[in-house]
Amino acid sequence: MENYETQKFQFGISREEYIKTIITSVYAALEEKGYNPVSQMVGYILSGDPTYITSHNNARSLIRKVERDELLEVLVKEYVNK
């Protein structure tokens, strides 16, 4: 049986920039709902439990499009580059 995986194409944006956009959107959604965005995102990254992320503005769905190790990699790179 052949493997027919869906391929996603992102025109004009790197994977890293795509992940940064998701992080920013999720952060804003958490803030809008009155949560501590840093605490909630750390909880999600450490546990993998999506309930740390609000469903407001589709944030939970967005963050699940990216592997947690990718999130962490982008966050560390951004921190070190500043």
PDB file of N, CA, C and O in Angstrom, chain B, residues numbered from 101:
ATOM      1  N   MET B 101       0.838  -1.180   0.000  1.00  0.00           N
ATOM      2  CA  MET B 101       0.000   0.000   0.000  1.00  0.00           C
ATOM      3  C   MET B 101       0.885   1.246   0.000  1.00  0.00           C
ATOM      4  O   MET B 101       1.841   1.343   0.769  1.00  0.00           O
ATOM      5  N   GLU B 102       0.554   2.181  -0.862  1.00  0.00           N
ATOM      6  CA  GLU B 102       1.362   3.394  -0.979  1.00  0.00           C
ATOM      7  C   GLU B 102       1.014   4.389   0.120  1.00  0.00           C
ATOM      8  O   GLU B 102      -0.108   4.414   0.626  1.00  0.00           O
ATOM      9  N   ASN B 103       1.984   5.197   0.473  1.00  0.00           N
ATOM     10  CA  ASN B 103       1.810   6.204   1.510  1.00  0.00           C
ATOM     11  C   ASN B 103       1.485   7.543   0.847  1.00  0.00           C
ATOM     12  O   ASN B 103       2.325   8.118   0.155  1.00  0.00           O
ATOM     13  N   TYR B 104       0.267   8.035   1.060  1.00  0.00           N
ATOM     14  CA  TYR B 104      -0.158   9.312   0.498  1.00  0.00           C
ATOM     15  C   TYR B 104      -0.273  10.335   1.620  1.00  0.00           C
ATOM     16  O   TYR B 104      -1.346  10.527   2.191  1.00  0.00           O
ATOM     17  N   GLU B 105       0.829  10.980   1.926  1.00  0.00           N
ATOM     18  CA  GLU B 105       0.818  11.993   2.974  1.00  0.00           C
ATOM     19  C   GLU B 105       0.528  13.355   2.371  1.00  0.00           C
ATOM     20  O   GLU B 105       0.988  13.677   1.276  1.00  0.00           O
ATOM     21  N   THR B 106      -0.232  14.137   3.093  1.00  0.00           N
ATOM     22  CA  THR B 106      -0.527  15.496   2.659  1.00  0.00           C
ATOM     23  C   THR B 106       0.726  16.343   2.821  1.00  0.00           C
ATOM     24  O   THR B 106       1.379  16.320   3.864  1.00  0.00           O
ATOM     25  N   GLN B 107       1.043  17.076   1.789  1.00  0.00           N
ATOM     26  CA  GLN B 107       2.196  17.974   1.859  1.00  0.00           C
ATOM     27  C   GLN B 107       1.685  19.400   2.001  1.00  0.00           C
ATOM     28  O   GLN B 107       0.733  19.808   1.336  1.00  0.00           O
ATOM     29  N   LYS B 108       2.334  20.142   2.876  1.00  0.00           N
ATOM     30  CA  LYS B 108       1.978  21.543   3.071  1.00  0.00           C
ATOM     31  C   LYS B 108       3.081  22.409   2.493  1.00  0.00           C
ATOM     32  O   LYS B 108       4.266  22.151   2.708  1.00  0.00           O
ATOM     33  N   PHE B 109       2.692  23.421   1.771  1.00  0.00           N
ATOM     34  CA  PHE B 109       3.663  24.332   1.194  1.00  0.00           C
ATOM     35  C   PHE B 109       3.450  25.711   1.797  1.00  0.00           C
ATOM     36  O   PHE B 109       2.326  26.210   1.853  1.00  0.00           O
ATOM     37  N   GLN B 110       4.519  26.310   2.237  1.00  0.00           N
ATOM     38  CA  GLN B 110       4.465  27.645   2.820  1.00  0.00           C
ATOM     39  C   GLN B 110       5.241  28.566   1.894  1.00  0.00           C
ATOM     40  O   GLN B 110       6.469  28.514   1.835  1.00  0.00           O
ATOM     41  N   PHE B 111       4.523  29.400   1.181  1.00  0.00           N
ATOM     42  CA  PHE B 111       5.159  30.274   0.216  1.00  0.00           C
ATOM     43  C   PHE B 111       5.692  31.527   0.892  1.00  0.00           C
ATOM     44  O   PHE B 111       4.949  32.242   1.564  1.00  0.00           O
ATOM     45  N   GLY B 112       6.981  31.790   0.712  1.00  0.00           N
ATOM     46  CA  GLY B 112       7.581  33.018   1.182  1.00  0.00           C
ATOM     47  C   GLY B 112       7.873  33.084   2.662  1.00  0.00           C
ATOM     48  O   GLY B 112       8.213  34.154   3.167  1.00  0.00           O
ATOM     49  N   ILE B 113       7.752  31.976   3.380  1.00  0.00           N
ATOM     50  CA  ILE B 113       8.012  32.004   4.818  1.00  0.00           C
ATOM     51  C   ILE B 113       8.732  30.715   5.212  1.00  0.00           C
ATOM     52  O   ILE B 113       8.341  29.624   4.797  1.00  0.00           O
ATOM     53  N   SER B 114       9.773  30.851   6.007  1.00  0.00           N
ATOM     54  CA  SER B 114      10.520  29.675   6.456  1.00  0.00           C
ATOM     55  C   SER B 114       9.745  28.958   7.560  1.00  0.00           C
ATOM     56  O   SER B 114       8.823  29.525   8.145  1.00  0.00           O
ATOM     57  N   ARG B 115      10.113  27.740   7.836  1.00  0.00           N
ATOM     58  CA  ARG B 115       9.474  26.969   8.908  1.00  0.00           C
ATOM     59  C   ARG B 115       9.653  27.699  10.241  1.00  0.00           C
ATOM     60  O   ARG B 115       8.730  27.765  11.052  1.00  0.00           O
ATOM     61  N   GLU B 116      10.841  28.241  10.453  1.00  0.00           N
ATOM     62  CA  GLU B 116      11.117  28.966  11.700  1.00  0.00           C
ATOM     63  C   GLU B 116      10.212  30.193  11.841  1.00  0.00           C
ATOM     64  O   GLU B 116       9.691  30.455  12.925  1.00  0.00           O
ATOM     65  N   GLU B 117      10.026  30.936  10.768  1.00  0.00           N
ATOM     66  CA  GLU B 117       9.149  32.103  10.807  1.00  0.00           C
ATOM     67  C   GLU B 117       7.701  31.687  11.035  1.00  0.00           C
ATOM     68  O   GLU B 117       6.962  32.371  11.744  1.00  0.00           O
ATOM     69  N   TYR B 118       7.295  30.582  10.444  1.00  0.00           N
ATOM     70  CA  TYR B 118       5.952  30.036  10.642  1.00  0.00           C
ATOM     71  C   TYR B 118       5.732  29.711  12.117  1.00  0.00           C
ATOM     72  O   TYR B 118       4.683  30.033  12.675  1.00  0.00           O
ATOM     73  N   ILE B 119       6.714  29.078  12.745  1.00  0.00           N
ATOM     74  CA  ILE B 119       6.618  28.718  14.162  1.00  0.00           C
ATOM     75  C   ILE B 119       6.588  29.978  15.026  1.00  0.00           C
ATOM     76  O   ILE B 119       5.828  30.041  15.992  1.00  0.00           O
ATOM     77  N   LYS B 120       7.393  30.970  14.698  1.00  0.00           N
ATOM     78  CA  LYS B 120       7.385  32.231  15.451  1.00  0.00           C
ATOM     79  C   LYS B 120       6.006  32.888  15.380  1.00  0.00           C
ATOM     80  O   LYS B 120       5.526  33.436  16.373  1.00  0.00           O
ATOM     81  N   THR B 121       5.381  32.835  14.227  1.00  0.00           N
ATOM     82  CA  THR B 121       4.045  33.399  14.061  1.00  0.00           C
ATOM     83  C   THR B 121       3.045  32.675  14.954  1.00  0.00           C
ATOM     84  O   THR B 121       2.194  33.306  15.582  1.00  0.00           O
ATOM     85  N   ILE B 122       3.148  31.368  15.007  1.00  0.00           N
ATOM     86  CA  ILE B 122       2.255  30.582  15.869  1.00  0.00           C
ATOM     87  C   ILE B 122       2.493  30.934  17.333  1.00  0.00           C
ATOM     88  O   ILE B 122       1.536  31.147  18.078  1.00  0.00           O
ATOM     89  N   ILE B 123       3.744  30.999  17.754  1.00  0.00           N
ATOM     90  CA  ILE B 123       4.065  31.335  19.143  1.00  0.00           C
ATOM     91  C   ILE B 123       3.473  32.697  19.503  1.00  0.00           C
ATOM     92  O   ILE B 123       2.877  32.854  20.569  1.00  0.00           O
ATOM     93  N   THR B 124       3.633  33.669  18.626  1.00  0.00           N
ATOM     94  CA  THR B 124       3.115  35.013  18.871  1.00  0.00           C
ATOM     95  C   THR B 124       1.593  35.014  18.970  1.00  0.00           C
ATOM     96  O   THR B 124       1.025  35.665  19.847  1.00  0.00           O
ATOM     97  N   SER B 125       0.943  34.293  18.082  1.00  0.00           N
ATOM     98  CA  SER B 125      -0.525  34.220  18.086  1.00  0.00           C
ATOM     99  C   SER B 125      -1.052  33.544  19.344  1.00  0.00           C
ATOM    100  O   SER B 125      -2.019  34.008  19.949  1.00  0.00           O
ATOM    101  N   VAL B 126      -0.416  32.454  19.733  1.00  0.00           N
ATOM    102  CA  VAL B 126      -0.833  31.721  20.928  1.00  0.00           C
ATOM    103  C   VAL B 126      -0.601  32.583  22.165  1.00  0.00           C
ATOM    104  O   VAL B 126      -1.455  32.644  23.049  1.00  0.00           O
ATOM    105  N   TYR B 127       0.531  33.236  22.230  1.00  0.00           N
ATOM    106  CA  TYR B 127       0.849  34.125  23.347  1.00  0.00           C
ATOM    107  C   TYR B 127      -0.236  35.195  23.491  1.00  0.00           C
ATOM    108  O   TYR B 127      -0.726  35.446  24.591  1.00  0.00           O
ATOM    109  N   ALA B 128      -0.604  35.818  22.376  1.00  0.00           N
ATOM    110  CA  ALA B 128      -1.621  36.877  22.399  1.00  0.00           C
ATOM    111  C   ALA B 128      -2.971  36.335  22.859  1.00  0.00           C
ATOM    112  O   ALA B 128      -3.664  36.990  23.638  1.00  0.00           O
ATOM    113  N   ALA B 129      -3.350  35.157  22.392  1.00  0.00           N
ATOM    114  CA  ALA B 129      -4.632  34.563  22.781  1.00  0.00           C
ATOM    115  C   ALA B 129      -4.661  34.269  24.279  1.00  0.00           C
ATOM    116  O   ALA B 129      -5.669  34.513  24.942  1.00  0.00           O
ATOM    117  N   LEU B 130      -3.560  33.748  24.811  1.00  0.00           N
ATOM    118  CA  LEU B 130      -3.481  33.461  26.247  1.00  0.00           C
ATOM    119  C   LEU B 130      -3.585  34.752  27.049  1.00  0.00           C
ATOM    120  O   LEU B 130      -4.282  34.805  28.062  1.00  0.00           O
ATOM    121  N   GLU B 131      -2.899  35.780  26.601  1.00  0.00           N
ATOM    122  CA  GLU B 131      -2.920  37.077  27.276  1.00  0.00           C
ATOM    123  C   GLU B 131      -4.337  37.676  27.261  1.00  0.00           C
ATOM    124  O   GLU B 131      -4.808  38.207  28.266  1.00  0.00           O
ATOM    125  N   GLU B 132      -5.005  37.580  26.103  1.00  0.00           N
ATOM    126  CA  GLU B 132      -6.367  38.109  25.976  1.00  0.00           C
ATOM    127  C   GLU B 132      -7.334  37.437  26.950  1.00  0.00           C
ATOM    128  O   GLU B 132      -8.274  38.067  27.436  1.00  0.00           O
ATOM    129  N   LYS B 133      -7.100  36.173  27.227  1.00  0.00           N
ATOM    130  CA  LYS B 133      -7.977  35.435  28.137  1.00  0.00           C
ATOM    131  C   LYS B 133      -7.574  35.603  29.601  1.00  0.00           C
ATOM    132  O   LYS B 133      -8.222  35.048  30.489  1.00  0.00           O
ATOM    133  N   GLY B 134      -6.514  36.360  29.857  1.00  0.00           N
ATOM    134  CA  GLY B 134      -6.108  36.651  31.222  1.00  0.00           C
ATOM    135  C   GLY B 134      -5.163  35.639  31.847  1.00  0.00           C
ATOM    136  O   GLY B 134      -4.942  35.660  33.058  1.00  0.00           O
ATOM    137  N   TYR B 135      -4.604  34.752  31.031  1.00  0.00           N
ATOM    138  CA  TYR B 135      -3.645  33.770  31.535  1.00  0.00           C
ATOM    139  C   TYR B 135      -2.235  34.352  31.520  1.00  0.00           C
ATOM    140  O   TYR B 135      -1.975  35.356  30.857  1.00  0.00           O
ATOM    141  N   ASN B 136      -1.329  33.711  32.256  1.00  0.00           N
ATOM    142  CA  ASN B 136       0.090  34.042  32.175  1.00  0.00           C
ATOM    143  C   ASN B 136       0.643  33.232  30.993  1.00  0.00           C
ATOM    144  O   ASN B 136       0.852  32.026  31.122  1.00  0.00           O
ATOM    145  N   PRO B 137       0.883  33.879  29.845  1.00  0.00           N
ATOM    146  CA  PRO B 137       1.279  33.154  28.638  1.00  0.00           C
ATOM    147  C   PRO B 137       2.550  32.324  28.797  1.00  0.00           C
ATOM    148  O   PRO B 137       2.626  31.203  28.294  1.00  0.00           O
ATOM    149  N   VAL B 138       3.541  32.866  29.490  1.00  0.00           N
ATOM    150  CA  VAL B 138       4.801  32.133  29.658  1.00  0.00           C
ATOM    151  C   VAL B 138       4.563  30.859  30.457  1.00  0.00           C
ATOM    152  O   VAL B 138       5.009  29.783  30.061  1.00  0.00           O
ATOM    153  N   SER B 139       3.871  30.976  31.562  1.00  0.00           N
ATOM    154  CA  SER B 139       3.592  29.823  32.409  1.00  0.00           C
ATOM    155  C   SER B 139       2.782  28.764  31.665  1.00  0.00           C
ATOM    156  O   SER B 139       3.074  27.573  31.762  1.00  0.00           O
ATOM    157  N   GLN B 140       1.782  29.192  30.936  1.00  0.00           N
ATOM    158  CA  GLN B 140       0.928  28.251  30.196  1.00  0.00           C
ATOM    159  C   GLN B 140       1.702  27.548  29.082  1.00  0.00           C
ATOM    160  O   GLN B 140       1.544  26.344  28.879  1.00  0.00           O
ATOM    161  N   MET B 141       2.531  28.289  28.367  1.00  0.00           N
ATOM    162  CA  MET B 141       3.292  27.686  27.264  1.00  0.00           C
ATOM    163  C   MET B 141       4.358  26.737  27.789  1.00  0.00           C
ATOM    164  O   MET B 141       4.610  25.693  27.187  1.00  0.00           O
ATOM    165  N   VAL B 142       4.987  27.088  28.906  1.00  0.00           N
ATOM    166  CA  VAL B 142       5.968  26.183  29.520  1.00  0.00           C
ATOM    167  C   VAL B 142       5.268  24.898  29.952  1.00  0.00           C
ATOM    168  O   VAL B 142       5.782  23.802  29.727  1.00  0.00           O
ATOM    169  N   GLY B 143       4.102  25.029  30.569  1.00  0.00           N
ATOM    170  CA  GLY B 143       3.342  23.849  30.973  1.00  0.00           C
ATOM    171  C   GLY B 143       3.034  22.953  29.798  1.00  0.00           C
ATOM    172  O   GLY B 143       3.153  21.731  29.897  1.00  0.00           O
ATOM    173  N   TYR B 144       2.634  23.551  28.679  1.00  0.00           N
ATOM    174  CA  TYR B 144       2.335  22.772  27.477  1.00  0.00           C
ATOM    175  C   TYR B 144       3.585  22.081  26.933  1.00  0.00           C
ATOM    176  O   TYR B 144       3.552  20.893  26.615  1.00  0.00           O
ATOM    177  N   ILE B 145       4.677  22.822  26.828  1.00  0.00           N
ATOM    178  CA  ILE B 145       5.908  22.247  26.267  1.00  0.00           C
ATOM    179  C   ILE B 145       6.414  21.094  27.131  1.00  0.00           C
ATOM    180  O   ILE B 145       6.841  20.066  26.606  1.00  0.00           O
ATOM    181  N   LEU B 146       6.367  21.261  28.451  1.00  0.00           N
ATOM    182  CA  LEU B 146       6.864  20.206  29.343  1.00  0.00           C
ATOM    183  C   LEU B 146       5.956  18.986  29.391  1.00  0.00           C
ATOM    184  O   LEU B 146       6.439  17.855  29.439  1.00  0.00           O
ATOM    185  N   SER B 147       4.657  19.203  29.379  1.00  0.00           N
ATOM    186  CA  SER B 147       3.728  18.084  29.583  1.00  0.00           C
ATOM    187  C   SER B 147       3.114  17.533  28.298  1.00  0.00           C
ATOM    188  O   SER B 147       2.765  16.354  28.233  1.00  0.00           O
ATOM    189  N   GLY B 148       2.984  18.367  27.290  1.00  0.00           N
ATOM    190  CA  GLY B 148       2.294  17.960  26.075  1.00  0.00           C
ATOM    191  C   GLY B 148       0.782  18.029  26.207  1.00  0.00           C
ATOM    192  O   GLY B 148       0.056  17.649  25.288  1.00  0.00           O
ATOM    193  N   ASP B 149       0.306  18.513  27.345  1.00  0.00           N
ATOM    194  CA  ASP B 149      -1.134  18.600  27.600  1.00  0.00           C
ATOM    195  C   ASP B 149      -1.696  19.856  26.924  1.00  0.00           C
ATOM    196  O   ASP B 149      -1.388  20.969  27.349  1.00  0.00           O
ATOM    197  N   PRO B 150      -2.510  19.693  25.884  1.00  0.00           N
ATOM    198  CA  PRO B 150      -3.005  20.851  25.143  1.00  0.00           C
ATOM    199  C   PRO B 150      -3.965  21.730  25.935  1.00  0.00           C
ATOM    200  O   PRO B 150      -4.260  22.846  25.510  1.00  0.00           O
ATOM    201  N   THR B 151      -4.457  21.253  27.075  1.00  0.00           N
ATOM    202  CA  THR B 151      -5.373  22.093  27.854  1.00  0.00           C
ATOM    203  C   THR B 151      -4.664  23.275  28.515  1.00  0.00           C
ATOM    204  O   THR B 151      -5.325  24.167  29.047  1.00  0.00           O
ATOM    205  N   TYR B 152      -3.342  23.296  28.490  1.00  0.00           N
ATOM    206  CA  TYR B 152      -2.610  24.476  28.957  1.00  0.00           C
ATOM    207  C   TYR B 152      -2.845  25.666  28.022  1.00  0.00           C
ATOM    208  O   TYR B 152      -2.652  26.817  28.413  1.00  0.00           O
ATOM    209  N   ILE B 153      -3.260  25.381  26.794  1.00  0.00           N
ATOM    210  CA  ILE B 153      -3.446  26.422  25.781  1.00  0.00           C
ATOM    211  C   ILE B 153      -4.933  26.628  25.549  1.00  0.00           C
ATOM    212  O   ILE B 153      -5.676  25.673  25.322  1.00  0.00           O
ATOM    213  N   THR B 154      -5.356  27.870  25.608  1.00  0.00           N
ATOM    214  CA  THR B 154      -6.757  28.207  25.390  1.00  0.00           C
ATOM    215  C   THR B 154      -7.180  27.890  23.954  1.00  0.00           C
ATOM    216  O   THR B 154      -6.361  27.890  23.035  1.00  0.00           O
ATOM    217  N   SER B 155      -8.445  27.624  23.788  1.00  0.00           N
ATOM    218  CA  SER B 155      -8.965  27.428  22.430  1.00  0.00           C
ATOM    219  C   SER B 155      -9.365  28.770  21.802  1.00  0.00           C
ATOM    220  O   SER B 155      -9.743  28.831  20.632  1.00  0.00           O
ATOM    221  N   HIS B 156      -9.276  29.838  22.595  1.00  0.00           N
ATOM    222  CA  HIS B 156      -9.584  31.194  22.114  1.00  0.00           C
ATOM    223  C   HIS B 156      -8.731  31.513  20.884  1.00  0.00           C
ATOM    224  O   HIS B 156      -7.527  31.258  20.871  1.00  0.00           O
ATOM    225  N   ASN B 157      -9.359  32.064  19.868  1.00  0.00           N
ATOM    226  CA  ASN B 157      -8.684  32.417  18.604  1.00  0.00           C
ATOM    227  C   ASN B 157      -7.964  31.233  17.970  1.00  0.00           C
ATOM    228  O   ASN B 157      -6.974  31.408  17.259  1.00  0.00           O
ATOM    229  N   ASN B 158      -8.461  30.034  18.228  1.00  0.00           N
ATOM    230  CA  ASN B 158      -7.919  28.817  17.623  1.00  0.00           C
ATOM    231  C   ASN B 158      -6.478  28.517  18.068  1.00  0.00           C
ATOM    232  O   ASN B 158      -5.749  27.802  17.381  1.00  0.00           O
ATOM    233  N   ALA B 159      -6.077  29.066  19.220  1.00  0.00           N
ATOM    234  CA  ALA B 159      -4.689  28.934  19.682  1.00  0.00           C
ATOM    235  C   ALA B 159      -4.296  27.475  19.920  1.00  0.00           C
ATOM    236  O   ALA B 159      -3.190  27.073  19.559  1.00  0.00           O
ATOM    237  N   ARG B 160      -5.169  26.689  20.511  1.00  0.00           N
ATOM    238  CA  ARG B 160      -4.839  25.292  20.803  1.00  0.00           C
ATOM    239  C   ARG B 160      -4.585  24.516  19.515  1.00  0.00           C
ATOM    240  O   ARG B 160      -3.643  23.729  19.424  1.00  0.00           O
ATOM    241  N   SER B 161      -5.416  24.743  18.548  1.00  0.00           N
ATOM    242  CA  SER B 161      -5.247  24.072  17.259  1.00  0.00           C
ATOM    243  C   SER B 161      -3.954  24.514  16.572  1.00  0.00           C
ATOM    244  O   SER B 161      -3.244  23.700  15.981  1.00  0.00           O
ATOM    245  N   LEU B 162      -3.662  25.800  16.657  1.00  0.00           N
ATOM    246  CA  LEU B 162      -2.436  26.327  16.043  1.00  0.00           C
ATOM    247  C   LEU B 162      -1.180  25.708  16.637  1.00  0.00           C
ATOM    248  O   LEU B 162      -0.298  25.253  15.910  1.00  0.00           O
ATOM    249  N   ILE B 163      -1.105  25.694  17.967  1.00  0.00           N
ATOM    250  CA  ILE B 163       0.126  25.226  18.604  1.00  0.00           C
ATOM    251  C   ILE B 163       0.355  23.739  18.365  1.00  0.00           C
ATOM    252  O   ILE B 163       1.495  23.273  18.385  1.00  0.00           O
ATOM    253  N   ARG B 164      -0.719  22.997  18.139  1.00  0.00           N
ATOM    254  CA  ARG B 164      -0.586  21.559  17.907  1.00  0.00           C
ATOM    255  C   ARG B 164      -0.109  21.239  16.491  1.00  0.00           C
ATOM    256  O   ARG B 164       0.142  20.076  16.173  1.00  0.00           O
ATOM    257  N   LYS B 165       0.017  22.251  15.645  1.00  0.00           N
ATOM    258  CA  LYS B 165       0.551  22.069  14.295  1.00  0.00           C
ATOM    259  C   LYS B 165       2.072  21.953  14.308  1.00  0.00           C
ATOM    260  O   LYS B 165       2.692  21.621  13.298  1.00  0.00           O
ATOM    261  N   VAL B 166       2.662  22.232  15.474  1.00  0.00           N
ATOM    262  CA  VAL B 166       4.118  22.251  15.613  1.00  0.00           C
ATOM    263  C   VAL B 166       4.516  21.287  16.729  1.00  0.00           C
ATOM    264  O   VAL B 166       3.886  21.259  17.786  1.00  0.00           O
ATOM    265  N   GLU B 167       5.551  20.508  16.492  1.00  0.00           N
ATOM    266  CA  GLU B 167       6.063  19.608  17.532  1.00  0.00           C
ATOM    267  C   GLU B 167       6.646  20.440  18.671  1.00  0.00           C
ATOM    268  O   GLU B 167       7.198  21.517  18.447  1.00  0.00           O
ATOM    269  N   ARG B 168       6.518  19.930  19.887  1.00  0.00           N
ATOM    270  CA  ARG B 168       7.013  20.675  21.049  1.00  0.00           C
ATOM    271  C   ARG B 168       8.513  20.910  20.985  1.00  0.00           C
ATOM    272  O   ARG B 168       8.983  21.963  21.415  1.00  0.00           O
ATOM    273  N   ASP B 169       9.272  19.963  20.462  1.00  0.00           N
ATOM    274  CA  ASP B 169      10.720  20.166  20.359  1.00  0.00           C
ATOM    275  C   ASP B 169      11.048  21.283  19.364  1.00  0.00           C
ATOM    276  O   ASP B 169      12.042  21.989  19.531  1.00  0.00           O
ATOM    277  N   GLU B 170      10.216  21.445  18.332  1.00  0.00           N
ATOM    278  CA  GLU B 170      10.416  22.552  17.394  1.00  0.00           C
ATOM    279  C   GLU B 170      10.143  23.892  18.069  1.00  0.00           C
ATOM    280  O   GLU B 170      10.867  24.864  17.854  1.00  0.00           O
ATOM    281  N   LEU B 171       9.093  23.935  18.887  1.00  0.00           N
ATOM    282  CA  LEU B 171       8.796  25.159  19.637  1.00  0.00           C
ATOM    283  C   LEU B 171       9.982  25.543  20.507  1.00  0.00           C
ATOM    284  O   LEU B 171      10.424  26.692  20.508  1.00  0.00           O
ATOM    285  N   LEU B 172      10.482  24.578  21.237  1.00  0.00           N
ATOM    286  CA  LEU B 172      11.599  24.820  22.142  1.00  0.00           C
ATOM    287  C   LEU B 172      12.844  25.265  21.375  1.00  0.00           C
ATOM    288  O   LEU B 172      13.555  26.171  21.810  1.00  0.00           O
ATOM    289  N   GLU B 173      13.103  24.632  20.248  1.00  0.00           N
ATOM    290  CA  GLU B 173      14.269  24.991  19.436  1.00  0.00           C
ATOM    291  C   GLU B 173      14.197  26.446  18.979  1.00  0.00           C
ATOM    292  O   GLU B 173      15.181  27.180  19.075  1.00  0.00           O
ATOM    293  N   VAL B 174      13.034  26.859  18.482  1.00  0.00           N
ATOM    294  CA  VAL B 174      12.872  28.242  18.015  1.00  0.00           C
ATOM    295  C   VAL B 174      12.998  29.222  19.184  1.00  0.00           C
ATOM    296  O   VAL B 174      13.629  30.270  19.047  1.00  0.00           O
ATOM    297  N   LEU B 175      12.405  28.890  20.322  1.00  0.00           N
ATOM    298  CA  LEU B 175      12.488  29.759  21.490  1.00  0.00           C
ATOM    299  C   LEU B 175      13.928  29.933  21.965  1.00  0.00           C
ATOM    300  O   LEU B 175      14.342  31.048  22.285  1.00  0.00           O
ATOM    301  N   VAL B 176      14.690  28.850  22.012  1.00  0.00           N
ATOM    302  CA  VAL B 176      16.087  28.921  22.462  1.00  0.00           C
ATOM    303  C   VAL B 176      16.915  29.718  21.450  1.00  0.00           C
ATOM    304  O   VAL B 176      17.712  30.572  21.841  1.00  0.00           O
ATOM    305  N   LYS B 177      16.736  29.450  20.175  1.00  0.00           N
ATOM    306  CA  LYS B 177      17.478  30.189  19.136  1.00  0.00           C
ATOM    307  C   LYS B 177      17.191  31.682  19.240  1.00  0.00           C
ATOM    308  O   LYS B 177      18.105  32.504  19.166  1.00  0.00           O
ATOM    309  N   GLU B 178      15.930  32.025  19.410  1.00  0.00           N
ATOM    310  CA  GLU B 178      15.556  33.435  19.503  1.00  0.00           C
ATOM    311  C   GLU B 178      16.174  34.083  20.734  1.00  0.00           C
ATOM    312  O   GLU B 178      16.634  35.222  20.670  1.00  0.00           O
ATOM    313  N   TYR B 179      16.188  33.380  21.833  1.00  0.00           N
ATOM    314  CA  TYR B 179      16.772  33.900  23.065  1.00  0.00           C
ATOM    315  C   TYR B 179      18.286  34.115  22.901  1.00  0.00           C
ATOM    316  O   TYR B 179      18.812  35.160  23.284  1.00  0.00           O
ATOM    317  N   VAL B 180      18.963  33.149  22.345  1.00  0.00           N
ATOM    318  CA  VAL B 180      20.417  33.227  22.194  1.00  0.00           C
ATOM    319  C   VAL B 180      20.809  34.316  21.202  1.00  0.00           C
ATOM    320  O   VAL B 180      21.847  34.957  21.365  1.00  0.00           O
ATOM    321  N   ASN B 181      19.995  34.529  20.188  1.00  0.00           N
ATOM    322  CA  ASN B 181      20.313  35.541  19.176  1.00  0.00           C
ATOM    323  C   ASN B 181      20.048  36.968  19.640  1.00  0.00           C
ATOM    324  O   ASN B 181      20.406  37.914  18.939  1.00  0.00           O
ATOM    325  N   LYS B 182      19.436  37.143  20.793  1.00  0.00           N
ATOM    326  CA  LYS B 182      19.140  38.500  21.268  1.00  0.00           C
ATOM    327  C   LYS B 182      20.162  38.961  22.260  1.00  0.00           C
ATOM    328  O   LYS B 182      20.071  40.080  22.765  1.00  0.00           O
TER     329      LYS B 182
END
